[in-house]
Amino acid sequence: MIDKNSPLPIYHQIVEHIKSLIEKGELKPGDCLPSEREYAESYEISRMTVRQAVNELVSEGHLYRIRGKGTFIAERKIEQKLAGLTSFTEDMCARGMKPSSKLLRFEIVPAHNKLAKQLGIKENGPVYDIVRIRFADNVPMALENTYIPANLVKGLTEEIISQSLYAYIEEKLDLKIKDSDQAIEASVADEKQSKALEIKKGSPILFIQRNTFLTNGATLEVVKSAYRADRYKFLINMKR
Ligand code: 16G
């Protein structure tokens, strides 16, 4: 596996070797990685070199360390293409994963000034304020806060919102979703986010804001979501 005459640095060869074992399923999420000493002895290389490889795999999210316990194989991240405009339910079903939601808030509130502007409604106009934890195969992936003008989307119920919002809008209300503006930025989980997502406070998250518009020009939703950075990865194809 290690070719000391190769022009490829040894630490890089170890990185690729461990990645291929993960790929082939020989190292599974949650498995403990053999110790630095074992690697160093079996390949006759320095522990420093092994550490350099492990550090790289940790920083890329393939491995994680637990102090005093060792280094473990991370869960595979969900790879989300930023191409078409899709819902959480569609994204999970497309992967053969089971989507589900836990509803933490579902109420109608008056829109404060900034939100009213974003939604294109009158200040203090009624908006649904919805907070859901979104799960994939029962693992919490995102904490999502959705604001929707109550006069635009009629008849929302707890049951509907526990399933797919987009399906209700398109199939039951016959409104046409046109496009979204979306921003993604790095952040860390606060108390609420960490509890909902079952991660430690201060863990990395991807904070996403999406404003979605209908074909008739109305703003459908303003959504603020916190996605687990250890479980999500966004992919984009760029043309030149
Ligand atoms: C996604 C969208 C969110 C939308 C929801 C509808 C992002 C960042 N957000 O979570 O804006 O409201 O899907 O999902 O992708 P649903 O139809 O499953 O309720």
Residues whose N, C-alpha, C, O or C-beta is under 5 A from the ligand:
A	BS01	16G	T86 S87 F88 T89 Q163 S164 L165 Y166 A167 I208 R210 V223 S225
